[in-house]
């Protein structure tokens, strides 16, 4: 059952995550433009996987006892911080600029890195 406290936790976590994503994207924009690779998006999505893995697998018992952490951090913050839509848009822009190899590299490194990170947390 979704209640107002749960929604508030997701809202707060998502807002903080979005601000952090925007800040990192803004910081990385100049560097990304120089090398024609969406560094900011890769950084935030990678960090989101690390944070999610850390919270869900390292603190599994703490999450079970304090469900609010799941809503605030795992769902709210990581949901607001990570960005599949920006990743997709960045990749399409690379393809439109005829940077097909960089676009394919972006897909491979982003997806594989995210899965490997979470896999390592599961195995730890």
Biopython code that builds the backbone (N, CA, C, O; Angstrom):
import numpy as np
from Bio.PDB.StructureBuilder import StructureBuilder

atoms = [
    (1, "UNK", "N", (0.841, -1.187, 0.000)),
    (1, "UNK", "CA", (0.000, 0.000, 0.000)),
    (1, "UNK", "C", (0.880, 1.242, 0.000)),
    (1, "UNK", "O", (1.802, 1.364, 0.807)),
    (2, "UNK", "N", (0.593, 2.140, -0.892)),
    (2, "UNK", "CA", (1.332, 3.388, -0.969)),
    (2, "UNK", "C", (0.648, 4.403, -0.057)),
    (2, "UNK", "O", (-0.554, 4.645, -0.163)),
    (3, "UNK", "N", (1.438, 4.989, 0.837)),
    (3, "UNK", "CA", (0.892, 6.017, 1.711)),
    (3, "UNK", "C", (1.642, 7.331, 1.498)),
    (3, "UNK", "O", (2.605, 7.388, 0.734)),
    (4, "UNK", "N", (1.200, 8.364, 2.167)),
    (4, "UNK", "CA", (1.790, 9.692, 1.958)),
    (4, "UNK", "C", (3.247, 9.760, 2.417)),
    (4, "UNK", "O", (4.037, 10.493, 1.823)),
    (5, "UNK", "N", (3.619, 9.019, 3.455)),
    (5, "UNK", "CA", (5.011, 9.006, 3.912)),
    (5, "UNK", "C", (5.914, 8.381, 2.860)),
    (5, "UNK", "O", (6.998, 8.894, 2.581)),
    (6, "UNK", "N", (5.470, 7.276, 2.278)),
    (6, "UNK", "CA", (6.239, 6.618, 1.222)),
    (6, "UNK", "C", (6.433, 7.562, 0.039)),
    (6, "UNK", "O", (7.542, 7.699, -0.476)),
    (7, "UNK", "N", (5.362, 8.206, -0.386)),
    (7, "UNK", "CA", (5.449, 9.145, -1.502)),
    (7, "UNK", "C", (6.381, 10.306, -1.183)),
    (7, "UNK", "O", (7.141, 10.746, -2.046)),
    (8, "UNK", "N", (6.332, 10.803, 0.037)),
    (8, "UNK", "CA", (7.202, 11.902, 0.442)),
    (8, "UNK", "C", (8.673, 11.474, 0.409)),
    (8, "UNK", "O", (9.530, 12.234, -0.043)),
    (9, "UNK", "N", (8.965, 10.265, 0.884)),
    (9, "UNK", "CA", (10.346, 9.762, 0.862)),
    (9, "UNK", "C", (10.863, 9.626, -0.569)),
    (9, "UNK", "O", (11.995, 10.011, -0.861)),
    (10, "UNK", "N", (10.032, 9.077, -1.460)),
    (10, "UNK", "CA", (10.432, 8.937, -2.873)),
    (10, "UNK", "C", (10.621, 10.322, -3.491)),
    (10, "UNK", "O", (11.565, 10.539, -4.251)),
    (11, "UNK", "N", (9.739, 11.245, -3.174)),
    (11, "UNK", "CA", (9.807, 12.619, -3.686)),
    (11, "UNK", "C", (11.101, 13.314, -3.245)),
    (11, "UNK", "O", (11.793, 13.915, -4.066)),
    (12, "UNK", "N", (11.422, 13.235, -1.971)),
    (12, "UNK", "CA", (12.629, 13.881, -1.446)),
    (12, "UNK", "C", (13.873, 13.238, -2.047)),
    (12, "UNK", "O", (14.766, 13.936, -2.527)),
    (13, "UNK", "N", (13.933, 11.905, -2.021)),
    (13, "UNK", "CA", (15.089, 11.203, -2.596)),
    (13, "UNK", "C", (15.250, 11.485, -4.076)),
    (13, "UNK", "O", (16.363, 11.705, -4.554)),
    (14, "UNK", "N", (14.133, 11.480, -4.809)),
    (14, "UNK", "CA", (14.178, 11.750, -6.243)),
    (14, "UNK", "C", (14.639, 13.162, -6.551)),
    (14, "UNK", "O", (15.399, 13.386, -7.493)),
    (15, "UNK", "N", (14.176, 14.115, -5.750)),
    (15, "UNK", "CA", (14.603, 15.508, -5.950)),
    (15, "UNK", "C", (16.089, 15.687, -5.715)),
    (15, "UNK", "O", (16.777, 16.342, -6.497)),
    (16, "UNK", "N", (16.582, 15.101, -4.632)),
    (16, "UNK", "CA", (18.025, 15.189, -4.342)),
    (16, "UNK", "C", (18.824, 14.497, -5.433)),
    (16, "UNK", "O", (19.854, 15.008, -5.872)),
    (17, "UNK", "N", (18.350, 13.327, -5.875)),
    (17, "UNK", "CA", (19.032, 12.607, -6.946)),
    (17, "UNK", "C", (19.065, 13.401, -8.242)),
    (17, "UNK", "O", (20.086, 13.427, -8.930)),
    (18, "UNK", "N", (17.967, 14.042, -8.576)),
    (18, "UNK", "CA", (17.901, 14.852, -9.806)),
    (18, "UNK", "C", (18.841, 16.045, -9.750)),
    (18, "UNK", "O", (19.499, 16.369, -10.738)),
    (19, "UNK", "N", (18.906, 16.700, -8.594)),
    (19, "UNK", "CA", (19.830, 17.824, -8.437)),
    (19, "UNK", "C", (21.275, 17.352, -8.585)),
    (19, "UNK", "O", (22.084, 18.012, -9.237)),
    (20, "UNK", "N", (21.593, 16.219, -7.985)),
    (20, "UNK", "CA", (22.952, 15.670, -8.100)),
    (20, "UNK", "C", (23.267, 15.304, -9.549)),
    (20, "UNK", "O", (24.365, 15.573, -10.036)),
    (21, "UNK", "N", (22.293, 14.685, -10.243)),
    (21, "UNK", "CA", (22.496, 14.322, -11.650)),
    (21, "UNK", "C", (22.735, 15.568, -12.488)),
    (21, "UNK", "O", (23.657, 15.599, -13.303)),
    (22, "UNK", "N", (21.922, 16.586, -12.298)),
    (22, "UNK", "CA", (22.065, 17.841, -13.039)),
    (22, "UNK", "C", (23.436, 18.456, -12.782)),
    (22, "UNK", "O", (24.099, 18.913, -13.714)),
    (23, "UNK", "N", (23.860, 18.467, -11.528)),
    (23, "UNK", "CA", (25.145, 19.069, -11.155)),
    (23, "UNK", "C", (26.315, 18.341, -11.799)),
    (23, "UNK", "O", (27.223, 18.978, -12.334)),
    (24, "UNK", "N", (26.302, 17.021, -11.752)),
    (24, "UNK", "CA", (27.381, 16.243, -12.370)),
    (24, "UNK", "C", (27.351, 16.411, -13.883)),
    (24, "UNK", "O", (28.398, 16.559, -14.512)),
    (25, "UNK", "N", (26.161, 16.390, -14.468)),
    (25, "UNK", "CA", (26.051, 16.596, -15.918)),
    (25, "UNK", "C", (26.578, 17.952, -16.341)),
    (25, "UNK", "O", (27.266, 18.071, -17.354)),
    (26, "UNK", "N", (26.256, 18.969, -15.568)),
    (26, "UNK", "CA", (26.737, 20.323, -15.858)),
    (26, "UNK", "C", (28.261, 20.387, -15.741)),
    (26, "UNK", "O", (28.933, 20.976, -16.587)),
    (27, "UNK", "N", (28.792, 19.776, -14.687)),
    (27, "UNK", "CA", (30.236, 19.756, -14.458)),
    (27, "UNK", "C", (30.964, 19.014, -15.594)),
    (27, "UNK", "O", (32.041, 19.434, -16.017)),
    (28, "UNK", "N", (30.383, 17.927, -16.079)),
    (28, "UNK", "CA", (31.047, 17.093, -17.087)),
    (28, "UNK", "C", (30.790, 17.559, -18.522)),
    (28, "UNK", "O", (31.409, 17.039, -19.450)),
    (29, "UNK", "N", (29.899, 18.519, -18.723)),
    (29, "UNK", "CA", (29.492, 18.917, -20.077)),
    (29, "UNK", "C", (30.658, 19.385, -20.943)),
    (29, "UNK", "O", (30.771, 18.987, -22.102)),
    (30, "UNK", "N", (31.507, 20.211, -20.393)),
    (30, "UNK", "CA", (32.625, 20.726, -21.183)),
    (30, "UNK", "C", (33.560, 19.598, -21.620)),
    (30, "UNK", "O", (33.992, 19.543, -22.772)),
    (31, "UNK", "N", (33.861, 18.708, -20.690)),
    (31, "UNK", "CA", (34.726, 17.573, -21.003)),
    (31, "UNK", "C", (34.057, 16.653, -22.017)),
    (31, "UNK", "O", (34.707, 16.165, -22.943)),
    (32, "UNK", "N", (32.748, 16.414, -21.840)),
    (32, "UNK", "CA", (32.006, 15.553, -22.761)),
    (32, "UNK", "C", (32.020, 16.103, -24.179)),
    (32, "UNK", "O", (32.181, 15.356, -25.144)),
    (33, "UNK", "N", (31.852, 17.420, -24.297)),
    (33, "UNK", "CA", (31.847, 18.045, -25.618)),
    (33, "UNK", "C", (33.195, 17.888, -26.314)),
    (33, "UNK", "O", (33.251, 17.706, -27.530)),
    (34, "UNK", "N", (34.272, 17.957, -25.551)),
    (34, "UNK", "CA", (35.608, 17.852, -26.145)),
    (34, "UNK", "C", (35.877, 16.466, -26.709)),
    (34, "UNK", "O", (36.478, 16.336, -27.776)),
    (35, "UNK", "N", (35.439, 15.431, -26.004)),
    (35, "UNK", "CA", (35.749, 14.067, -26.456)),
    (35, "UNK", "C", (34.581, 13.405, -27.177)),
    (35, "UNK", "O", (34.696, 12.263, -27.619)),
    (36, "UNK", "N", (33.464, 14.108, -27.298)),
    (36, "UNK", "CA", (32.273, 13.611, -27.999)),
    (36, "UNK", "C", (31.716, 12.335, -27.364)),
    (36, "UNK", "O", (31.246, 11.437, -28.061)),
    (37, "UNK", "N", (31.775, 12.270, -26.033)),
    (37, "UNK", "CA", (31.242, 11.115, -25.306)),
    (37, "UNK", "C", (30.487, 11.621, -24.080)),
    (37, "UNK", "O", (30.990, 12.494, -23.372)),
    (38, "UNK", "N", (29.291, 11.093, -23.813)),
    (38, "UNK", "CA", (28.471, 11.573, -22.696)),
    (38, "UNK", "C", (28.991, 11.102, -21.327)),
    (38, "UNK", "O", (28.414, 10.215, -20.697)),
    (39, "UNK", "N", (30.063, 11.705, -20.900)),
    (39, "UNK", "CA", (30.734, 11.324, -19.658)),
    (39, "UNK", "C", (29.817, 11.503, -18.445)),
    (39, "UNK", "O", (29.760, 10.634, -17.575)),
    (40, "UNK", "N", (29.109, 12.616, -18.388)),
    (40, "UNK", "CA", (28.242, 12.883, -17.245)),
    (40, "UNK", "C", (27.192, 11.800, -17.056)),
    (40, "UNK", "O", (26.965, 11.343, -15.935)),
    (41, "UNK", "N", (26.554, 11.390, -18.135)),
    (41, "UNK", "CA", (25.532, 10.349, -18.059)),
    (41, "UNK", "C", (26.140, 9.027, -17.616)),
    (41, "UNK", "O", (25.557, 8.314, -16.799)),
    (42, "UNK", "N", (27.301, 8.701, -18.148)),
    (42, "UNK", "CA", (27.972, 7.463, -17.739)),
    (42, "UNK", "C", (28.337, 7.511, -16.259)),
    (42, "UNK", "O", (28.182, 6.516, -15.550)),
    (43, "UNK", "N", (28.818, 8.653, -15.788)),
    (43, "UNK", "CA", (29.190, 8.794, -14.377)),
    (43, "UNK", "C", (27.967, 8.613, -13.478)),
    (43, "UNK", "O", (28.014, 7.843, -12.519)),
    (44, "UNK", "N", (26.876, 9.314, -13.779)),
    (44, "UNK", "CA", (25.713, 9.225, -12.884)),
    (44, "UNK", "C", (25.091, 7.837, -12.906)),
    (44, "UNK", "O", (24.690, 7.327, -11.859)),
    (45, "UNK", "N", (25.005, 7.219, -14.070)),
    (45, "UNK", "CA", (24.420, 5.882, -14.126)),
    (45, "UNK", "C", (25.306, 4.858, -13.424)),
    (45, "UNK", "O", (24.798, 3.937, -12.785)),
    (46, "UNK", "N", (26.614, 5.007, -13.537)),
    (46, "UNK", "CA", (27.540, 4.109, -12.847)),
    (46, "UNK", "C", (27.450, 4.315, -11.338)),
    (46, "UNK", "O", (27.362, 3.347, -10.582)),
    (47, "UNK", "N", (27.471, 5.567, -10.899)),
    (47, "UNK", "CA", (27.341, 5.846, -9.467)),
    (47, "UNK", "C", (26.003, 5.356, -8.917)),
    (47, "UNK", "O", (25.944, 4.846, -7.798)),
    (48, "UNK", "N", (24.934, 5.506, -9.692)),
    (48, "UNK", "CA", (23.623, 5.027, -9.248)),
    (48, "UNK", "C", (23.645, 3.514, -9.043)),
    (48, "UNK", "O", (23.059, 3.013, -8.083)),
    (49, "UNK", "N", (24.312, 2.786, -9.930)),
    (49, "UNK", "CA", (24.427, 1.328, -9.761)),
    (49, "UNK", "C", (25.247, 0.983, -8.521)),
    (49, "UNK", "O", (24.912, 0.049, -7.792)),
    (50, "UNK", "N", (26.310, 1.730, -8.286)),
    (50, "UNK", "CA", (27.132, 1.492, -7.090)),
    (50, "UNK", "C", (26.306, 1.760, -5.831)),
    (50, "UNK", "O", (26.310, 0.948, -4.906)),
    (51, "UNK", "N", (25.607, 2.878, -5.789)),
    (51, "UNK", "CA", (24.797, 3.226, -4.621)),
    (51, "UNK", "C", (23.678, 2.200, -4.424)),
    (51, "UNK", "O", (23.438, 1.744, -3.306)),
    (52, "UNK", "N", (23.002, 1.842, -5.507)),
    (52, "UNK", "CA", (21.922, 0.862, -5.417)),
    (52, "UNK", "C", (22.444, -0.486, -4.923)),
    (52, "UNK", "O", (21.854, -1.097, -4.032)),
    (53, "UNK", "N", (23.548, -0.944, -5.504)),
    (53, "UNK", "CA", (24.133, -2.211, -5.058)),
    (53, "UNK", "C", (24.558, -2.159, -3.607)),
    (53, "UNK", "O", (24.332, -3.102, -2.848)),
    (54, "UNK", "N", (25.169, -1.062, -3.227)),
    (54, "UNK", "CA", (25.631, -0.894, -1.846)),
    (54, "UNK", "C", (24.454, -0.937, -0.876)),
    (54, "UNK", "O", (24.503, -1.628, 0.141)),
    (55, "UNK", "N", (23.407, -0.199, -1.195)),
    (55, "UNK", "CA", (22.235, -0.136, -0.318)),
    (55, "UNK", "C", (21.501, -1.476, -0.284)),
    (55, "UNK", "O", (21.207, -1.987, 0.797)),
    (56, "UNK", "N", (21.203, -2.050, -1.444)),
    (56, "UNK", "CA", (20.382, -3.258, -1.485)),
    (56, "UNK", "C", (21.108, -4.517, -1.039)),
    (56, "UNK", "O", (20.492, -5.407, -0.453)),
    (57, "UNK", "N", (22.391, -4.607, -1.303)),
    (57, "UNK", "CA", (23.084, -5.862, -1.014)),
    (57, "UNK", "C", (23.985, -5.794, 0.209)),
    (57, "UNK", "O", (24.131, -6.787, 0.922)),
    (58, "UNK", "N", (24.586, -4.651, 0.461)),
    (58, "UNK", "CA", (25.442, -4.521, 1.636)),
    (58, "UNK", "C", (24.601, -4.302, 2.890)),
    (58, "UNK", "O", (24.924, -4.812, 3.963)),
    (59, "UNK", "N", (23.529, -3.546, 2.746)),
    (59, "UNK", "CA", (22.671, -3.235, 3.886)),
    (59, "UNK", "C", (21.313, -3.931, 3.780)),
    (59, "UNK", "O", (20.289, -3.364, 4.161)),
    (60, "UNK", "N", (21.311, -5.141, 3.270)),
    (60, "UNK", "CA", (20.080, -5.895, 3.044)),
    (60, "UNK", "C", (19.242, -6.006, 4.328)),
    (60, "UNK", "O", (18.031, -5.784, 4.301)),
    (61, "UNK", "N", (19.880, -6.344, 5.434)),
    (61, "UNK", "CA", (19.156, -6.501, 6.699)),
    (61, "UNK", "C", (18.660, -5.146, 7.228)),
    (61, "UNK", "O", (17.560, -5.049, 7.770)),
    (62, "UNK", "N", (19.481, -4.112, 7.063)),
    (62, "UNK", "CA", (19.096, -2.774, 7.530)),
    (62, "UNK", "C", (17.894, -2.264, 6.728)),
    (62, "UNK", "O", (17.006, -1.615, 7.281)),
    (63, "UNK", "N", (17.870, -2.554, 5.438)),
    (63, "UNK", "CA", (16.739, -2.155, 4.587)),
    (63, "UNK", "C", (15.475, -2.881, 5.025)),
    (63, "UNK", "O", (14.400, -2.285, 5.084)),
    (64, "UNK", "N", (15.606, -4.163, 5.329)),
    (64, "UNK", "CA", (14.438, -4.933, 5.765)),
    (64, "UNK", "C", (13.863, -4.357, 7.061)),
    (64, "UNK", "O", (12.646, -4.324, 7.243)),
    (65, "UNK", "N", (14.737, -3.908, 7.952)),
    (65, "UNK", "CA", (14.297, -3.362, 9.236)),
    (65, "UNK", "C", (13.859, -1.900, 9.135)),
    (65, "UNK", "O", (13.052, -1.438, 9.941)),
    (66, "UNK", "N", (14.382, -1.181, 8.163)),
    (66, "UNK", "CA", (14.083, 0.248, 7.980)),
    (66, "UNK", "C", (13.661, 0.487, 6.539)),
    (66, "UNK", "O", (14.426, 1.032, 5.744)),
    (67, "UNK", "N", (12.450, 0.080, 6.205)),
    (67, "UNK", "CA", (11.976, 0.129, 4.822)),
    (67, "UNK", "C", (12.019, 1.539, 4.229)),
    (67, "UNK", "O", (12.081, 1.687, 3.009)),
    (68, "UNK", "N", (11.987, 2.564, 5.060)),
    (68, "UNK", "CA", (12.020, 3.937, 4.573)),
    (68, "UNK", "C", (13.301, 4.218, 3.791)),
    (68, "UNK", "O", (13.303, 5.046, 2.880)),
    (69, "UNK", "N", (14.418, 3.514, 4.152)),
    (69, "UNK", "CA", (15.674, 3.686, 3.411)),
    (69, "UNK", "C", (15.528, 3.258, 1.953)),
    (69, "UNK", "O", (16.084, 3.883, 1.050)),
    (70, "UNK", "N", (14.771, 2.185, 1.740)),
    (70, "UNK", "CA", (14.539, 1.706, 0.370)),
    (70, "UNK", "C", (13.825, 2.780, -0.445)),
    (70, "UNK", "O", (14.198, 3.048, -1.587)),
    (71, "UNK", "N", (12.805, 3.391, 0.140)),
    (71, "UNK", "CA", (12.039, 4.409, -0.592)),
    (71, "UNK", "C", (12.831, 5.692, -0.808)),
    (71, "UNK", "O", (12.747, 6.304, -1.872)),
    (72, "UNK", "N", (13.597, 6.097, 0.194)),
    (72, "UNK", "CA", (14.366, 7.334, 0.097)),
    (72, "UNK", "C", (15.568, 7.197, -0.826)),
    (72, "UNK", "O", (15.780, 8.041, -1.697)),
    (73, "UNK", "N", (16.354, 6.146, -0.643)),
    (73, "UNK", "CA", (17.620, 6.016, -1.369)),
    (73, "UNK", "C", (17.502, 5.159, -2.621)),
    (73, "UNK", "O", (17.802, 5.622, -3.721)),
    (74, "UNK", "N", (17.067, 3.913, -2.463)),
    (74, "UNK", "CA", (17.058, 2.985, -3.606)),
    (74, "UNK", "C", (16.065, 3.417, -4.684)),
    (74, "UNK", "O", (16.402, 3.436, -5.868)),
    (75, "UNK", "N", (14.850, 3.761, -4.279)),
    (75, "UNK", "CA", (13.836, 4.137, -5.266)),
    (75, "UNK", "C", (13.908, 5.626, -5.584)),
    (75, "UNK", "O", (13.964, 6.009, -6.753)),
    (76, "UNK", "N", (13.907, 6.464, -4.557)),
    (76, "UNK", "CA", (13.894, 7.907, -4.772)),
    (76, "UNK", "C", (15.195, 8.444, -5.338)),
    (76, "UNK", "O", (15.236, 8.911, -6.476)),
    (77, "UNK", "N", (16.267, 8.379, -4.541)),
    (77, "UNK", "CA", (17.537, 8.963, -4.973)),
    (77, "UNK", "C", (18.060, 8.307, -6.251)),
    (77, "UNK", "O", (18.350, 8.996, -7.228)),
    (78, "UNK", "N", (18.179, 6.986, -6.247)),
    (78, "UNK", "CA", (18.739, 6.311, -7.430)),
    (78, "UNK", "C", (17.850, 6.492, -8.649)),
    (78, "UNK", "O", (18.349, 6.606, -9.768)),
    (79, "UNK", "N", (16.530, 6.518, -8.444)),
    (79, "UNK", "CA", (15.618, 6.748, -9.561)),
    (79, "UNK", "C", (15.757, 8.149, -10.134)),
    (79, "UNK", "O", (15.710, 8.331, -11.350)),
    (80, "UNK", "N", (15.927, 9.141, -9.263)),
    (80, "UNK", "CA", (16.113, 10.512, -9.735)),
    (80, "UNK", "C", (17.508, 10.784, -10.258)),
    (80, "UNK", "O", (17.708, 11.649, -11.111)),
    (81, "UNK", "N", (18.470, 10.039, -9.739)),
    (81, "UNK", "CA", (19.873, 10.255, -10.096)),
    (81, "UNK", "C", (20.227, 9.586, -11.421)),
    (81, "UNK", "O", (20.869, 10.198, -12.275)),
    (82, "UNK", "N", (19.816, 8.345, -11.593)),
    (82, "UNK", "CA", (20.142, 7.642, -12.840)),
    (82, "UNK", "C", (19.200, 8.117, -13.938)),
    (82, "UNK", "O", (18.144, 8.688, -13.664)),
    (83, "UNK", "N", (19.593, 7.877, -15.168)),
    (83, "UNK", "CA", (18.805, 8.449, -16.248)),
    (83, "UNK", "C", (18.906, 7.635, -17.529)),
    (83, "UNK", "O", (19.829, 7.812, -18.325)),
    (84, "UNK", "N", (17.948, 6.746, -17.714)),
    (84, "UNK", "CA", (17.925, 5.951, -18.933)),
    (84, "UNK", "C", (17.527, 6.805, -20.130)),
    (84, "UNK", "O", (18.034, 6.609, -21.235)),
    (85, "UNK", "N", (16.625, 7.745, -19.912)),
    (85, "UNK", "CA", (16.173, 8.579, -21.027)),
    (85, "UNK", "C", (17.311, 9.448, -21.566)),
    (85, "UNK", "O", (17.442, 9.606, -22.780)),
    (86, "UNK", "N", (18.135, 10.013, -20.679)),
    (86, "UNK", "CA", (19.274, 10.816, -21.141)),
    (86, "UNK", "C", (20.307, 9.931, -21.826)),
    (86, "UNK", "O", (20.885, 10.320, -22.841)),
    (87, "UNK", "N", (20.539, 8.756, -21.284)),
    (87, "UNK", "CA", (21.438, 7.787, -21.917)),
    (87, "UNK", "C", (20.959, 7.488, -23.337)),
    (87, "UNK", "O", (21.757, 7.485, -24.274)),
    (88, "UNK", "N", (19.673, 7.240, -23.497)),
    (88, "UNK", "CA", (19.115, 6.949, -24.818)),
    (88, "UNK", "C", (19.253, 8.147, -25.753)),
    (88, "UNK", "O", (19.627, 7.995, -26.915)),
    (89, "UNK", "N", (18.951, 9.335, -25.240)),
    (89, "UNK", "CA", (19.058, 10.550, -26.052)),
    (89, "UNK", "C", (20.504, 10.816, -26.459)),
    (89, "UNK", "O", (20.776, 11.161, -27.609)),
    (90, "UNK", "N", (21.429, 10.654, -25.516)),
    (90, "UNK", "CA", (22.854, 10.832, -25.834)),
    (90, "UNK", "C", (23.285, 9.889, -26.951)),
    (90, "UNK", "O", (24.019, 10.278, -27.860)),
    (91, "UNK", "N", (22.826, 8.659, -26.872)),
    (91, "UNK", "CA", (23.206, 7.661, -27.872)),
    (91, "UNK", "C", (22.624, 8.002, -29.238)),
    (91, "UNK", "O", (23.311, 7.884, -30.254)),
    (92, "UNK", "N", (21.371, 8.420, -29.269)),
    (92, "UNK", "CA", (20.751, 8.820, -30.532)),
    (92, "UNK", "C", (21.495, 10.011, -31.134)),
    (92, "UNK", "O", (21.721, 10.044, -32.343)),
    (93, "UNK", "N", (21.877, 10.986, -30.313)),
    (93, "UNK", "CA", (22.631, 12.142, -30.811)),
    (93, "UNK", "C", (23.976, 11.707, -31.397)),
    (93, "UNK", "O", (24.414, 12.252, -32.411)),
    (94, "UNK", "N", (24.626, 10.741, -30.775)),
    (94, "UNK", "CA", (25.886, 10.230, -31.332)),
    (94, "UNK", "C", (25.656, 9.599, -32.701)),
    (94, "UNK", "O", (26.435, 9.824, -33.627)),
    (95, "UNK", "N", (24.596, 8.814, -32.832)),
    (95, "UNK", "CA", (24.272, 8.202, -34.127)),
    (95, "UNK", "C", (23.937, 9.265, -35.176)),
    (95, "UNK", "O", (24.357, 9.152, -36.327)),
    (96, "UNK", "N", (23.181, 10.298, -34.781)),
    (96, "UNK", "CA", (22.830, 11.373, -35.708)),
    (96, "UNK", "C", (24.060, 12.140, -36.180)),
    (96, "UNK", "O", (24.076, 12.669, -37.292)),
    (97, "UNK", "N", (25.086, 12.202, -35.342)),
    (97, "UNK", "CA", (26.326, 12.890, -35.702)),
    (97, "UNK", "C", (27.290, 11.951, -36.425)),
    (97, "UNK", "O", (28.466, 12.272, -36.591)),
    (98, "UNK", "N", (26.793, 10.801, -36.849)),
    (98, "UNK", "CA", (27.605, 9.787, -37.541)),
    (98, "UNK", "C", (28.759, 9.279, -36.686)),
    (98, "UNK", "O", (29.797, 8.882, -37.214)),
    (99, "UNK", "N", (28.584, 9.290, -35.378)),
    (99, "UNK", "CA", (29.583, 8.755, -34.451)),
    (99, "UNK", "C", (29.100, 7.388, -33.975)),
    (99, "UNK", "O", (28.882, 7.164, -32.785)),
    (100, "UNK", "N", (28.937, 6.472, -34.948)),
    (100, "UNK", "CA", (28.335, 5.168, -34.671)),
    (100, "UNK", "C", (29.159, 4.325, -33.703)),
    (100, "UNK", "O", (28.605, 3.697, -32.801)),
    (101, "UNK", "N", (30.459, 4.308, -33.881)),
    (101, "UNK", "CA", (31.291, 3.499, -32.983)),
    (101, "UNK", "C", (31.253, 4.020, -31.554)),
    (101, "UNK", "O", (31.230, 3.234, -30.606)),
    (102, "UNK", "N", (31.246, 5.337, -31.394)),
    (102, "UNK", "CA", (31.157, 5.912, -30.049)),
    (102, "UNK", "C", (29.774, 5.610, -29.456)),
    (102, "UNK", "O", (29.666, 5.320, -28.265)),
    (103, "UNK", "N", (28.738, 5.674, -30.261)),
    (103, "UNK", "CA", (27.390, 5.344, -29.799)),
    (103, "UNK", "C", (27.278, 3.897, -29.348)),
    (103, "UNK", "O", (26.695, 3.609, -28.303)),
    (104, "UNK", "N", (27.832, 3.000, -30.129)),
    (104, "UNK", "CA", (27.824, 1.578, -29.765)),
    (104, "UNK", "C", (28.663, 1.359, -28.513)),
    (104, "UNK", "O", (28.278, 0.589, -27.633)),
    (105, "UNK", "N", (29.804, 2.028, -28.427)),
    (105, "UNK", "CA", (30.633, 1.929, -27.225)),
    (105, "UNK", "C", (29.858, 2.426, -26.004)),
    (105, "UNK", "O", (29.920, 1.817, -24.936)),
    (106, "UNK", "N", (29.129, 3.530, -26.163)),
    (106, "UNK", "CA", (28.322, 4.067, -25.075)),
    (106, "UNK", "C", (27.304, 3.032, -24.592)),
    (106, "UNK", "O", (27.141, 2.832, -23.389)),
    (107, "UNK", "N", (26.630, 2.386, -25.521)),
    (107, "UNK", "CA", (25.653, 1.357, -25.153)),
    (107, "UNK", "C", (26.341, 0.215, -24.412)),
    (107, "UNK", "O", (25.899, -0.189, -23.337)),
    (108, "UNK", "N", (27.407, -0.295, -24.980)),
    (108, "UNK", "CA", (28.081, -1.448, -24.382)),
    (108, "UNK", "C", (28.666, -1.134, -23.012)),
    (108, "UNK", "O", (28.453, -1.883, -22.059)),
    (109, "UNK", "N", (29.398, -0.036, -22.908)),
    (109, "UNK", "CA", (30.050, 0.272, -21.632)),
    (109, "UNK", "C", (29.011, 0.592, -20.554)),
    (109, "UNK", "O", (29.172, 0.181, -19.405)),
    (110, "UNK", "N", (27.961, 1.312, -20.907)),
    (110, "UNK", "CA", (26.945, 1.690, -19.914)),
    (110, "UNK", "C", (26.191, 0.472, -19.396)),
    (110, "UNK", "O", (26.052, 0.294, -18.186)),
    (111, "UNK", "N", (25.712, -0.353, -20.295)),
    (111, "UNK", "CA", (24.913, -1.519, -19.885)),
    (111, "UNK", "C", (25.777, -2.551, -19.183)),
    (111, "UNK", "O", (25.412, -3.046, -18.117)),
    (112, "UNK", "N", (26.919, -2.880, -19.771)),
    (112, "UNK", "CA", (27.780, -3.904, -19.170)),
    (112, "UNK", "C", (28.304, -3.438, -17.815)),
    (112, "UNK", "O", (28.308, -4.214, -16.859)),
    (113, "UNK", "N", (28.741, -2.197, -17.718)),
    (113, "UNK", "CA", (29.274, -1.686, -16.456)),
    (113, "UNK", "C", (28.209, -1.723, -15.353)),
    (113, "UNK", "O", (28.494, -2.133, -14.228)),
    (114, "UNK", "N", (27.000, -1.300, -15.671)),
    (114, "UNK", "CA", (25.927, -1.320, -14.684)),
    (114, "UNK", "C", (25.612, -2.721, -14.196)),
    (114, "UNK", "O", (25.443, -2.941, -12.997)),
    (115, "UNK", "N", (25.533, -3.659, -15.110)),
    (115, "UNK", "CA", (25.239, -5.044, -14.729)),
    (115, "UNK", "C", (26.383, -5.647, -13.928)),
    (115, "UNK", "O", (26.150, -6.328, -12.929)),
    (116, "UNK", "N", (27.609, -5.407, -14.353)),
    (116, "UNK", "CA", (28.771, -5.951, -13.639)),
    (116, "UNK", "C", (28.840, -5.391, -12.214)),
    (116, "UNK", "O", (29.122, -6.131, -11.272)),
    (117, "UNK", "N", (28.589, -4.113, -12.055)),
    (117, "UNK", "CA", (28.625, -3.503, -10.727)),
    (117, "UNK", "C", (27.619, -4.196, -9.808)),
    (117, "UNK", "O", (27.974, -4.605, -8.702)),
    (118, "UNK", "N", (26.384, -4.329, -10.246)),
    (118, "UNK", "CA", (25.385, -4.968, -9.405)),
    (118, "UNK", "C", (25.689, -6.445, -9.187)),
    (118, "UNK", "O", (25.434, -6.975, -8.106)),
    (119, "UNK", "N", (26.222, -7.104, -10.186)),
    (119, "UNK", "CA", (26.612, -8.510, -10.048)),
    (119, "UNK", "C", (27.695, -8.654, -8.978)),
    (119, "UNK", "O", (27.656, -9.588, -8.177)),
    (120, "UNK", "N", (28.647, -7.747, -8.964)),
    (120, "UNK", "CA", (29.716, -7.804, -7.948)),
    (120, "UNK", "C", (29.158, -7.623, -6.545)),
    (120, "UNK", "O", (29.628, -8.274, -5.612)),
    (121, "UNK", "N", (28.174, -6.760, -6.376)),
    (121, "UNK", "CA", (27.555, -6.587, -5.056)),
    (121, "UNK", "C", (26.794, -7.842, -4.640)),
    (121, "UNK", "O", (26.812, -8.217, -3.468)),
    (122, "UNK", "N", (26.132, -8.488, -5.583)),
    (122, "UNK", "CA", (25.415, -9.720, -5.261)),
    (122, "UNK", "C", (26.397, -10.800, -4.830)),
    (122, "UNK", "O", (26.120, -11.565, -3.906)),
    (123, "UNK", "N", (27.532, -10.862, -5.492)),
    (123, "UNK", "CA", (28.530, -11.906, -5.211)),
    (123, "UNK", "C", (29.320, -11.655, -3.944)),
    (123, "UNK", "O", (29.904, -12.581, -3.381)),
    (124, "UNK", "N", (29.345, -10.391, -3.480)),
    (124, "UNK", "CA", (30.159, -10.044, -2.307)),
    (124, "UNK", "C", (29.593, -10.601, -1.020)),
    (124, "UNK", "O", (30.168, -10.392, 0.049)),
]
sb = StructureBuilder()
sb.init_structure("model")
sb.init_model(0)
sb.init_chain("A")
sb.init_seg("    ")
for serial, (resi, resn, name, xyz) in enumerate(atoms, 1):
    if name == "N":
        sb.init_residue(resn, " ", resi, " ")
    sb.init_atom(name, np.array(xyz, "f"), 0.0, 1.0, " ", f" {name:<3s}", serial, name[0])
structure = sb.get_structure()
